[in-house]
Every structure is written in structure tokens, then in C-alpha cells.
Amino acid sequence: MSAAKEKLLAAAVAWCAEHGVGEVSLRQLATALGTSHRMLIYHFESKEGLLVEVVREVERRQRAAFAELDRAGASPATAPREFWRRLTDPELAPLIRLFFELYGQALQGRPGTTEFLDGIVTSWTEPMADWLRANGFPDAAAKAQARLGVAVTRGLLLDLLATGDRAGVDAAMEAFILSTEDTQRRLASIG
């Protein structure tokens, strides 16, 4: 990615995090980012292409943050809880909303968004399964638990956006984490 495109993408991520997207046009986005709509088209092909790249960048940053927790020595008990705390930071809400908006558009086949589905699950399940294997899960169980973890996390994020019930989604995530820890203990006692 060129330096100019990286700079525009970083600015777009920051702008979308602060303002959301709503019905903003490509021209309005360009003005807000201090560039022209033609430059955005040159680098991202369309408004949808830009927004897909924004969400992919946010997802990349989130995966890097999770990896950093692991590298920093966060325990299997604390890493998921800390990561959930980071994901549910109210400042990320506009980006999480954008994620689900684009997900829905891609599922409907909206032009410029369908590539969003490429790796939408495996980009998370593969690193999560690696982490689970490193923390005592056998391969098949790690893959299944990683997929379940992605589904639960996304479902609870959607629940939080729809209901605003922070206590309820936090309690549900804690129950999921405890069940994962219980599964890990049972698998360790078998192995």
C-alpha cells in the first residue's frame, strides 16, 4: 500500500470512529479527510471500497491488539476479558456499527462490498485457534472453540449496539469465557 493510501486510510479510520458514516457521500468524506473524491476513487475505487478498507484496518488493529496481549504475557484467564473490554470501548461503537452495516450489505451482494466477506471468519478463527492450541486445546477443539468465540463475540457486539445493555452483554461474555475455561480444564484432564 502506498504511503498516500495509508495516510488516507488512517485518516478515514479516525474520522469514521469519531463521526460514524450514516448517509455521508464520497464527496463529503473526501472533504472531511482533506482530499478530493477523485483521490479516494483512485485509491479505493468507491465509497464502499473505502469503507471495506476502513473495517479491514480496524479488524487488523484488533487482531494485533489481541496478539499484543498474548505477547505481553496476559494469562488465558485475563486475555479474553481484557480483549472484550477493548472491543466494547464506547469509542469503537461507530466502527463496530460500520462493520455490521457492511457485513449486511455484502451478504445482500451490494457492489463494492462483497469482497468484505473474504476471510471474514477465518481472519479471526485461525489466530484464535492458534492461541487456544498454545493454551492447551487439541486442534479440532481449538478450531471449534475459535469459531464459537467469534460467533459469540460478534453476536454480543450486535446485542450491545441494539440494546445498549452493557451489563447484560458483559455477563453473557463472562459466562462464555467461564465455559471456555471449563472446557479447557476438562480437555486437560482427558489428555
N, C-alpha and C positions, 0 to 999 in steps of 0.2 A: 504494500500500500504506500502510495506517495506521501510525502510529508504534508502536502497541501490537503490531501484527502483525510489524513489522520487528524489534522488540526480542525477541519470542518466537522469530522465525526465527533471529536471530543467536545466541541462547542455545541453540537446538536444534542449530545447526551446530557450535557449540563442544562441546556435550555429546556429540553423535554422533562427533565427531573424537576425543574422549578415550575414550569408552566403547564405541563401536560400537552396534549396535542389537540384534542377536540376536533373542530372543523377547520383548523388552520390550513391555509393553502400553501403550496410550494413557494409562491412569491412572498407570502408573509413569513414563512420560515427563513427564507433567504435574507430578507430584511433584518429579521431578528438575529441572524447569525453574522450579519455584516458582509454578506456576499450577494451574488446575483442568482436568480433562479437558473440561469444557464450554467453557472458553475456547479450547482447542485445536480443538474441533469447530466453534466459531463462526468461527474464523479460517481453518481448514484443511479442514474438513468430515469428516476421518477421519485415522487414523494414517497411512494410505497417502498421503493428500493432504499431510500434514505432511512425510513423508519425501521425496516428489517435490519439494516446495519446497526442502527441505534440499539435495538433489542439484542442483537447478537453480541455487541460490545458489552452491554450490561451483563449479559449471561457469562461472557468470558471473564469479566471482572469478578463476578460472583464465584465462579469456579476457582479462580486464582485466590480469592479470599478464603475459600474452604481449604485449598491446598496449603495456604499460609498457616492456617490454624493447625493443620497436621504437622507442618514443618516446625512450628513454634512449640510443639510438644503438648498440644491440648489433648487431653485424655479422650478415649472413646465415650466417656460419660459426659464430658464438658463440650466437646467439639460440636455435636449436633445442636445442643442448646444455644451455644454462642452463635452458631450459624443462623439458627431460626431467629434469634434476636436481631441479627443484622438484616435478614431478609424482610423482617416486619417493621423496620425503621420507617416511621411515617414519611420521611423524605423520599423514600423509594416508591411510595404509593403510585405516583403518576407513571413511573416506568413499569411497574407491575400491571397497572391498568392497560398500558400500551401493549405489553406482552400478550395479555388475553384478547385485546382487540385485534391484534394482528393474527393471533392464533385462529380466531373465529373467521377472519377474512380469508386466511389461507385455506381453511377447511372448506370454505364456500367456493374456492377456486378464483378469487379475485386476482386479476392480473397484477403482477409485480410483487405478490405476496406468497405465492405457492412455494417458492424456494425456502421460505421460512421453515417449512416442515422438514427439510433435510437435516437430519441429526437432532431434531427437537427433543427426542427422548434419549438417544444413545450418547449425546454430548454430555449428559448427566449420569446415565446409568453406568457407563464404562468407568469413569473415575470413582464413582461411589462404590461400585463392586470391587475395584482395586483396594479402596480404603477398607471395606468390610473384610476382604480376604486378609489384608495386613493385620486386621484386628480379630482374627480367629474364625471367620466364616469359611466353610468349604465353598468351592467355586460355584456350584449350582445354587446353593442357598444365598450366596453373596449376590448373584445376578438377580434372583427373585426378590430379595430384600431391597436391592437398589432400585428396582423398578417400582416396588411398592412405596419406597421412600419418596421417589419423585412424584408419584401419583398423589400420595397423601399431602406432601408439601404444596403442590400446585392446587389441590382441592382446598386446602386450608387457606391459602393465599386468596383464592377466589371467594371463599366464605368471608374472609376478613374484609375484602373490598365491598362485598354485597351487604354485609350486616353491620360492620364496624364493631363486632363483638370480640374485642381483643382478649378478654378473659376466657371466653369460650374456646377460641381457636388455640390459645396458649395451653389450655387444659387438654385439648384434644392432641396437640403435638406432644405434650409431656406423656400422655398415655401411649402414643405411638413409640416414642423413644424408650419408655419403660418396657414395652412389649418387645422391641428390638433387643434390648439388653437381656431380657429373659430368654429370648431365642438364642442369643449368643451363649449364655450360660448353659442352656440345655444341649446345644451342639458341642460345647467344650466337654461336657460330662460324658457324651457319647463317644467322642473321638479319643 
